[in-house]
Amino acid sequence: MPVPLAPYPTPSAPYTPPSNAGAQSQLVCSGCRNLLLYPVGATSVCCAVCNAVTAVPPPGTEMAQLVCGGCHTLLMYIRGATSVQCSCCHTVNLALEANQVAHVNCGNCRMLLMYQYGARSVKCAVCNFVTSVGVPTSTTEQKFNN
């Protein structure tokens, strides 16, 4: 006598993940300053290194980042802020928009330096060399200033 087989369930519609499934964002840990990756939509992130819980900024908040001039720690801040205080060394860093800054390589160690437009020189935070960035507007001006 054959054994009756249970009917197979009807397969449901295939699972379609949301368009942002697997999407990640990043922020800096409020405890140890490590860069944390987290799934989009999370409200807070627990650091696996130091167990500090860092709040995620509200959706739509544009973030920017800079390197602290005092201790070289990566800092993240809300775009539009004019200054950012480092939580490690307490240095207050000037936060400039991309159109307010320029770049030059250090005249000694070749490190890429960022400086505010209009500055005549910039001091390298790595080797302390002062690189001149104020270029005369003409060769005549350069001759008279030598």
BELRADA-V198040 format. One record per residue. N is the residue number from 0. RES is the residue in one small letter. NEAR is the number of other C-alpha atoms within 10 Angstrom. Layout:
BEGIN
n->{N/N}
res->{RES/RES}
near->{NEAR/NEAR}
END
This chain:
BEGIN
n->{0/1/2/3/4/5/6/7/8/9/10/11/12/13/14/15/16/17/18/19/20/21/22/23/24/25/26/27/28/29/30/31/32/33/34/35/36/37/38/39/40/41/42/43/44/45/46/47/48/49/50/51/52/53/54/55/56/57/58/59/60/61/62/63/64/65/66/67/68/69/70/71/72/73/74/75/76/77/78/79/80/81/82/83/84/85/86/87/88/89/90/91/92/93/94/95/96/97/98/99/100/101/102/103/104/105/106/107/108/109/110/111/112/113/114/115/116/117/118/119/120/121/122/123/124/125/126/127/128/129/130/131/132/133/134/135/136/137/138/139/140/141/142/143/144/145}
res->{m/p/v/p/l/a/p/y/p/t/p/s/a/p/y/t/p/p/s/n/a/g/a/q/s/q/l/v/c/s/g/c/r/n/l/l/l/y/p/v/g/a/t/s/v/c/c/a/v/c/n/a/v/t/a/v/p/p/p/g/t/e/m/a/q/l/v/c/g/g/c/h/t/l/l/m/y/i/r/g/a/t/s/v/q/c/s/c/c/h/t/v/n/l/a/l/e/a/n/q/v/a/h/v/n/c/g/n/c/r/m/l/l/m/y/q/y/g/a/r/s/v/k/c/a/v/c/n/f/v/t/s/v/g/v/p/t/s/t/t/e/q/k/f/n/n}
near->{3/4/5/6/6/6/6/6/6/6/6/6/6/6/6/7/8/8/7/10/11/11/12/13/13/15/22/20/24/19/16/14/17/17/15/18/15/18/14/15/14/14/13/12/21/16/20/11/11/13/12/14/14/17/14/18/15/10/10/6/11/11/14/16/15/16/13/22/17/14/13/14/16/15/22/19/20/13/14/12/13/12/12/19/15/20/15/16/13/12/14/14/17/15/19/17/13/8/8/11/14/14/13/16/15/22/15/13/12/11/14/11/16/15/17/17/13/11/12/12/15/22/16/21/16/13/12/12/14/14/17/14/17/12/9/11/8/8/9/9/10/11/9/7/8/5}
END
